[in-house]
Amino acid sequence: MKKDLFDLKGHGTNARTEIMAGLVGFFTIAYIIAVNSFILAESGMPLEGAMVATILISFIGCVLMGFWANAPILLVPGMGINVMFTYTFVHSMGLDYRTALTLVFISGVLFVAVAFTRLGSILNRVIPQSLKIAITVGIGLFLIFIGLEKGGIIDRGTSSMIALGDLSDPRLIATVLTLLIALVLFLRNVKGHFLWAMIAGTGIAALFGILPEGSGNKEVSLASYSEVFAAWSFDSVLSMAFLVGTFSLTMVTVFENIGLVQSHTAAAGRPEKAQKALQATSVSAMLSGLFGSSTPVATAETGAVIAAGGRTGLSAITAGILFLLSIFFIPVIQYIPDNAIAPILLIIGGLMVQNITDLETSDLTEAFPAIFLIAMIPFTQSIADGVAVGFILYPLLKLASGRAAEVAKPLYVIAVLFILNFAVYLI
């Protein structure tokens, strides 16, 4: 007897369960449309164009995952990677958003090469676990910093000194109230907790009279998307900043997605789907640079899909279709203020920092590179610089302690490249 497209019976599920799981997944992750768009907009990208890009790449990613890997994994722009796009590549390295999109595309091509060959397993063995954990923790701290600043809880000031924000500022008060609501909803595991928190935060902003200026446009206009789609610039592709940024983004997306994909496919009882799921993720990463978004990841919110009974690609495709339909709600999304976005950054950042408990601290040659990597990301406000410091210190400390053989040879090459990068800036 011929199997159906998704082999629902073979997976012990049915169409109704899969569609409902996709629905649950969408409402769990729908907050990403607003959060990702507002972060990308701070790179100079038009906000409405960023919203369209976020929606389209989420649709494409989920559909690719559904048809290629037949896995219930949601692919949407990753938190932390969007921060890397705006605050590292654009604000810190001085690239414009068009050049950063070019960087995303080339990084995606490299990711495809990794996912469709044995490079993935090789790289996974070469990079120490301590550095992988440190990257996640460092990005989490960076997210917390941005959330605090975005919500007005801390203020950079004219002298660039960080201080507590004005306690009478309605934005700060609104952020704290929204954060309390978001934490309660999250801790009580309310379905769609972040989405409900954003709605509550928008209502609080309306009461305080701090809704974004110009919000309330009743028409959906795709005109600004022309400034985002395939808006590549090759002016700086040979610069050291571009090359380092491409390498750093590739490292982060490859290792983050390998971990996420393996955990999701195992949770769904189908670990054999991990390779195809990683391939779908890599193609989506490459296309994100074309469609105008930061790189997607196999989001942690996939856990909600699996918990709701999702076992096949039909769940992912259902969520993808809902993403596409959400394009008609862009005028509503523009109402969402900073105080509704900041608490989500704070909570997600906190969840990422929790990974520090997996860090082995008894071996100082493992612990110190990881700790410095973690600290450098938020303090320099550059994920790339933080990664560079960690990857340089690791082989140096192993060499100094007479344990050079513990370091894979490619890691020495990576360390030398990062050292050369810093040397170029010093000359």
C-alpha positions as CSV (number, residue, x, y, z in Angstrom):
1,M,0.0,0.0,0.0
2,K,1.4,3.4,-1.0
3,K,2.3,5.7,1.9
4,D,0.8,9.2,2.1
5,L,3.0,12.2,1.5
6,F,4.0,12.5,5.2
7,D,3.5,8.9,6.2
8,L,1.1,9.9,9.0
9,K,0.2,6.4,9.9
10,G,3.8,5.2,10.0
11,H,4.5,8.1,12.5
12,G,1.5,7.1,14.6
13,T,-0.3,10.4,14.0
14,N,-3.1,11.9,11.9
15,A,-3.8,15.1,10.0
16,R,-5.8,16.7,12.7
17,T,-3.1,16.2,15.3
18,E,-0.4,17.5,13.0
19,I,-2.4,20.6,12.0
20,M,-3.3,21.4,15.6
21,A,0.4,21.0,16.6
22,G,1.4,23.4,13.8
23,L,-1.2,25.9,15.1
24,V,0.2,25.6,18.6
25,G,3.7,26.0,17.3
26,F,2.8,29.1,15.3
27,F,1.2,31.0,18.2
28,T,4.2,30.0,20.4
29,I,6.7,31.5,18.0
30,A,4.7,34.3,16.3
31,Y,6.3,36.9,18.5
32,I,9.4,36.5,16.3
33,I,7.8,38.5,13.6
34,A,7.8,41.6,15.7
35,V,11.0,41.0,17.7
36,N,13.2,40.1,14.7
37,S,11.8,42.9,12.6
38,F,12.5,45.6,15.2
39,I,16.0,44.4,15.8
40,L,16.7,44.3,12.0
41,A,15.2,47.8,11.7
42,E,17.9,49.1,14.0
43,S,20.5,48.2,11.4
44,G,18.9,50.8,9.0
45,M,16.6,48.3,7.3
46,P,13.1,49.7,6.7
47,L,10.8,48.2,9.4
48,E,8.0,47.1,7.1
49,G,10.5,45.5,4.7
50,A,12.1,43.7,7.7
51,M,8.6,42.4,8.7
52,V,7.9,41.0,5.2
53,A,11.4,39.4,5.1
54,T,10.9,37.8,8.5
55,I,7.5,36.4,7.5
56,L,8.7,35.1,4.1
57,I,11.8,33.4,5.4
58,S,9.8,31.8,8.2
59,F,7.3,30.5,5.7
60,I,10.0,29.2,3.4
61,G,12.0,27.6,6.2
62,C,9.0,25.8,7.7
63,V,7.9,24.5,4.3
64,L,11.4,23.4,3.4
65,M,11.6,21.5,6.6
66,G,8.2,19.9,6.1
67,F,8.8,18.7,2.6
68,W,12.5,17.9,2.6
69,A,13.0,16.4,6.1
70,N,9.3,15.6,7.0
71,A,10.2,16.8,10.5
72,P,8.0,18.9,12.9
73,I,10.7,21.5,13.3
74,L,10.0,25.3,13.0
75,L,12.7,27.3,11.1
76,V,12.5,31.1,12.0
77,P,15.1,33.8,12.3
78,G,17.2,33.1,15.4
79,M,17.4,35.2,18.5
80,G,21.0,36.1,19.1
81,I,21.8,35.8,15.4
82,N,19.6,38.8,14.7
83,V,21.5,40.7,17.4
84,M,24.7,39.6,15.8
85,F,23.5,41.0,12.4
86,T,22.5,44.4,13.8
87,Y,24.8,45.1,16.7
88,T,28.0,43.3,15.6
89,F,28.1,43.4,11.8
90,V,26.4,46.9,11.4
91,H,27.0,48.8,14.6
92,S,30.3,47.4,15.7
93,M,32.0,46.4,12.4
94,G,30.6,49.3,10.4
95,L,29.0,47.3,7.6
96,D,25.7,48.6,6.2
97,Y,22.7,46.3,6.3
98,R,23.0,45.5,2.6
99,T,26.6,44.2,3.0
100,A,25.5,42.3,6.1
101,L,22.8,40.6,4.0
102,T,25.5,39.6,1.5
103,L,27.5,38.2,4.4
104,V,24.4,36.2,5.6
105,F,24.1,34.7,2.1
106,I,27.7,33.7,1.8
107,S,27.6,32.2,5.3
108,G,24.5,30.3,4.2
109,V,26.4,28.9,1.2
110,L,29.2,27.7,3.6
111,F,26.5,26.2,5.9
112,V,25.1,24.3,2.9
113,A,28.5,22.9,2.1
114,V,28.8,21.8,5.8
115,A,25.3,20.2,5.9
116,F,25.5,18.3,2.6
117,T,29.0,16.9,3.3
118,R,31.0,15.3,6.1
119,L,32.2,18.7,7.2
120,G,29.4,19.0,9.7
121,S,30.6,16.0,11.8
122,I,34.2,17.0,11.4
123,L,33.6,20.6,12.7
124,N,31.5,19.2,15.5
125,R,34.5,17.1,16.7
126,V,37.1,19.9,16.2
127,I,35.5,22.7,18.2
128,P,35.6,22.1,22.0
129,Q,32.4,21.7,23.8
130,S,33.4,24.4,26.3
131,L,33.6,27.0,23.5
132,K,30.2,25.9,22.0
133,I,28.6,26.4,25.4
134,A,30.3,29.7,25.9
135,I,29.0,31.1,22.6
136,T,25.4,30.4,23.6
137,V,25.9,31.9,27.1
138,G,27.7,35.0,25.8
139,I,24.9,35.7,23.3
140,G,22.4,35.2,26.1
141,L,24.1,37.9,28.2
142,F,24.2,40.2,25.1
143,L,20.4,39.7,24.7
144,I,19.9,40.6,28.3
145,F,21.9,43.8,27.9
146,I,20.0,44.8,24.8
147,G,16.7,44.1,26.5
148,L,17.6,46.2,29.5
149,E,18.6,49.1,27.3
150,K,15.7,48.8,24.9
151,G,13.3,48.8,27.8
152,G,14.8,51.8,29.4
153,I,15.9,49.9,32.5
154,I,19.5,50.9,31.9
155,D,20.7,54.0,30.1
156,R,24.0,54.4,28.1
157,G,24.0,58.2,28.7
158,T,26.0,60.9,26.7
159,S,29.3,59.7,28.1
160,S,28.6,56.0,27.2
161,M,28.6,55.1,30.9
162,I,25.9,52.6,31.8
163,A,23.5,53.6,34.5
164,L,20.1,52.8,35.9
165,G,17.4,54.4,33.8
166,D,15.1,57.2,35.0
167,L,12.7,55.5,37.4
168,S,10.0,58.0,36.5
169,D,10.3,57.2,32.8
170,P,7.0,55.7,31.6
171,R,8.9,53.4,29.2
172,L,10.8,51.9,32.1
173,I,7.7,51.4,34.2
174,A,5.8,49.9,31.3
175,T,8.7,47.5,30.6
176,V,8.8,46.3,34.3
177,L,5.1,45.7,34.3
178,T,5.2,43.8,31.0
179,L,8.2,41.8,32.3
180,L,6.3,40.7,35.4
181,I,3.3,39.6,33.2
182,A,5.7,37.8,30.8
183,L,7.4,35.9,33.6
184,V,4.2,34.8,35.1
185,L,2.8,33.6,31.8
186,F,6.1,31.9,31.0
187,L,6.5,30.2,34.4
188,R,2.9,28.9,34.3
189,N,3.6,27.5,30.8
190,V,0.7,29.3,29.2
191,K,0.5,28.5,25.5
192,G,1.6,31.4,23.4
193,H,3.0,33.1,26.5
194,F,5.3,35.6,24.6
195,L,2.5,36.5,22.2
196,W,0.2,37.3,25.1
197,A,2.9,39.2,26.9
198,M,3.4,41.4,23.8
199,I,-0.3,42.1,23.6
200,A,-0.4,43.0,27.3
201,G,2.7,45.2,26.8
202,T,1.1,47.0,23.9
203,G,-2.0,47.7,26.0
204,I,0.2,49.0,28.9
205,A,2.0,51.3,26.4
206,A,-1.4,52.6,25.2
207,L,-2.4,53.5,28.8
208,F,0.9,55.3,29.2
209,G,0.6,57.0,25.8
210,I,4.0,55.6,24.5
211,L,2.9,53.7,21.4
212,P,5.3,54.0,18.5
213,E,5.0,57.2,16.4
214,G,3.3,56.6,13.1
215,S,1.8,53.3,14.1
216,G,-1.7,52.6,13.0
217,N,-1.1,52.6,9.2
218,K,-4.2,50.8,7.9
219,E,-2.7,49.5,4.6
220,V,-0.2,46.8,3.9
221,S,2.5,48.2,1.6
222,L,5.3,46.0,0.2
223,A,7.1,49.0,-1.4
224,S,9.8,49.1,1.2
225,Y,10.6,45.4,0.7
226,S,12.3,46.3,-2.6
227,E,15.0,47.8,-0.4
228,V,15.5,44.4,1.3
229,F,15.0,41.6,-1.2
230,A,18.4,40.7,-2.9
231,A,19.6,44.1,-1.7
232,W,23.2,43.0,-1.7
233,S,26.3,45.2,-1.6
234,F,29.7,43.8,-2.5
235,D,31.7,47.0,-1.6
236,S,33.3,45.5,1.5
237,V,33.4,41.7,0.8
238,L,37.2,41.7,0.8
239,S,37.5,43.6,4.0
240,M,38.7,41.9,7.2
241,A,35.5,42.8,9.0
242,F,33.4,41.0,6.3
243,L,35.6,37.9,6.3
244,V,35.7,37.6,10.1
245,G,32.0,38.3,10.3
246,T,31.3,35.5,7.7
247,F,33.4,33.0,9.6
248,S,31.9,33.9,13.0
249,L,28.3,33.7,11.7
250,T,29.0,30.4,10.1
251,M,30.4,29.0,13.3
252,V,27.5,30.2,15.4
253,T,24.8,29.0,13.0
254,V,26.4,25.6,12.3
255,F,26.9,24.6,15.9
256,E,23.7,26.1,17.2
257,N,21.6,24.3,14.6
258,I,23.5,21.0,14.9
259,G,22.6,20.9,18.6
260,L,19.0,22.1,18.1
261,V,18.2,19.7,15.2
262,Q,19.7,16.7,17.0
263,S,17.7,17.4,20.1
264,H,14.4,18.0,18.3
265,T,14.6,14.9,16.1
266,A,15.4,12.8,19.1
267,A,12.5,14.3,21.0
268,A,10.2,13.4,18.1
269,G,11.5,9.9,18.2
270,R,13.1,10.2,14.8
271,P,16.8,10.8,15.2
272,E,17.5,9.5,11.7
273,K,15.9,12.7,10.3
274,A,18.7,14.9,11.8
275,Q,20.8,15.0,8.6
276,K,18.0,16.0,6.3
277,A,16.7,18.5,8.9
278,L,20.1,20.1,9.1
279,Q,20.2,20.3,5.3
280,A,16.8,22.0,5.2
281,T,18.1,24.5,7.8
282,S,21.2,25.3,5.8
283,V,19.2,26.0,2.6
284,S,16.9,28.2,4.6
285,A,20.0,30.0,6.0
286,M,21.3,30.7,2.5
287,L,17.9,32.0,1.3
288,S,17.6,34.3,4.2
289,G,20.3,36.5,2.8
290,L,18.4,36.7,-0.5
291,F,15.0,37.4,1.1
292,G,16.4,40.0,3.5
293,S,16.5,38.5,7.0
294,S,19.1,37.3,9.5
295,T,19.8,33.6,9.6
296,P,17.0,31.1,10.7
297,V,17.5,28.4,13.3
298,A,15.6,25.3,14.3
299,T,13.9,27.2,17.1
300,A,13.6,25.9,20.6
301,E,9.8,26.6,20.4
302,T,9.7,23.4,18.3
303,G,9.3,21.7,21.7
304,A,5.8,23.0,21.8
305,V,5.0,21.4,18.5
306,I,6.3,18.0,19.6
307,A,4.6,18.3,22.9
308,A,1.3,18.9,21.1
309,G,1.8,15.7,19.1
310,G,3.5,16.9,16.0
311,R,5.6,14.2,14.4
312,T,5.8,15.0,10.7
313,G,6.5,17.8,8.3
314,L,2.8,18.6,8.1
315,S,3.1,20.4,11.5
316,A,5.9,22.6,10.1
317,I,4.0,23.4,6.9
318,T,0.9,24.4,8.8
319,A,2.9,26.8,10.9
320,G,4.6,28.1,7.7
321,I,1.2,28.8,6.0
322,L,0.1,30.7,9.1
323,F,3.3,32.8,8.9
324,L,2.5,33.7,5.3
325,L,-1.1,34.7,6.2
326,S,0.3,37.0,9.0
327,I,1.6,39.4,6.3
328,F,-1.9,40.9,6.3
329,F,-1.4,41.9,10.0
330,I,1.7,44.0,9.5
331,P,-0.2,47.2,10.2
332,V,-1.2,45.8,13.6
333,I,2.4,44.6,14.4
334,Q,3.6,48.1,14.0
335,Y,1.8,49.1,17.1
336,I,4.1,47.0,19.2
337,P,6.4,49.2,21.4
338,D,9.8,48.6,22.9
339,N,8.4,47.8,26.4
340,A,6.6,44.8,24.8
341,I,9.8,43.6,23.0
342,A,12.3,44.1,25.8
343,P,10.9,41.5,28.3
344,I,11.1,38.8,25.6
345,L,14.8,39.6,25.0
346,L,15.4,39.4,28.7
347,I,13.7,36.0,29.2
348,I,15.3,34.4,26.1
349,G,18.7,35.7,27.2
350,G,18.2,34.3,30.6
351,L,17.3,30.9,29.2
352,M,20.5,30.9,27.0
353,V,22.6,31.9,30.1
354,Q,21.4,28.7,31.9
355,N,23.7,26.7,29.7
356,I,26.6,27.8,31.8
357,T,25.7,25.0,34.2
358,D,27.1,22.6,31.5
359,L,30.5,24.3,31.5
360,E,33.3,22.3,33.0
361,T,35.2,24.6,35.3
362,S,37.7,22.3,37.1
363,D,40.0,22.3,34.1
364,L,41.2,26.0,33.8
365,T,42.5,25.4,30.2
366,E,38.9,24.8,29.3
367,A,37.2,27.2,31.7
368,F,39.2,30.4,31.1
369,P,38.8,30.6,27.3
370,A,35.1,30.0,27.8
371,I,34.8,32.6,30.5
372,F,36.6,35.2,28.6
373,L,34.5,34.5,25.5
374,I,31.4,34.9,27.5
375,A,32.5,38.2,29.1
376,M,33.8,39.7,25.9
377,I,30.6,39.4,23.9
378,P,28.5,41.8,26.0
379,F,31.4,44.0,27.1
380,T,32.6,44.6,23.6
381,Q,29.1,44.3,22.2
382,S,30.5,42.2,19.5
383,I,29.8,38.4,19.2
384,A,32.6,38.1,16.6
385,D,35.2,39.6,19.0
386,G,34.1,37.5,21.8
387,V,34.3,34.3,19.7
388,A,37.8,35.4,18.5
389,V,39.1,35.8,22.0
390,G,37.9,32.4,23.1
391,F,39.3,30.7,20.0
392,I,42.7,32.3,20.5
393,L,43.0,31.6,24.2
394,Y,42.0,28.0,24.0
395,P,45.0,26.7,22.0
396,L,47.4,29.2,23.7
397,L,46.5,27.9,27.2
398,K,46.7,24.3,26.0
399,L,50.2,25.0,24.6
400,A,51.3,26.8,27.8
401,S,50.2,23.8,29.9
402,G,52.0,21.3,27.7
403,R,48.8,19.8,26.4
404,A,49.1,20.9,22.8
405,A,48.0,17.4,21.5
406,E,44.5,18.0,22.9
407,V,43.9,20.7,20.3
408,A,42.7,19.7,16.9
409,K,45.0,21.1,14.1
410,P,42.2,23.1,12.4
411,L,41.7,25.0,15.7
412,Y,45.3,26.3,15.5
413,V,44.6,27.6,12.0
414,I,41.4,29.3,13.2
415,A,43.3,30.9,16.1
416,V,46.0,32.2,13.8
417,L,43.4,33.7,11.5
418,F,41.8,35.5,14.4
419,I,45.2,36.8,15.6
420,L,45.9,38.1,12.1
421,N,42.6,39.9,12.2
422,F,43.4,41.7,15.4
423,A,46.9,42.5,14.0
424,V,45.4,44.2,10.9
425,Y,43.4,46.5,13.2
426,L,46.5,47.4,15.2
427,I,48.7,48.2,12.2
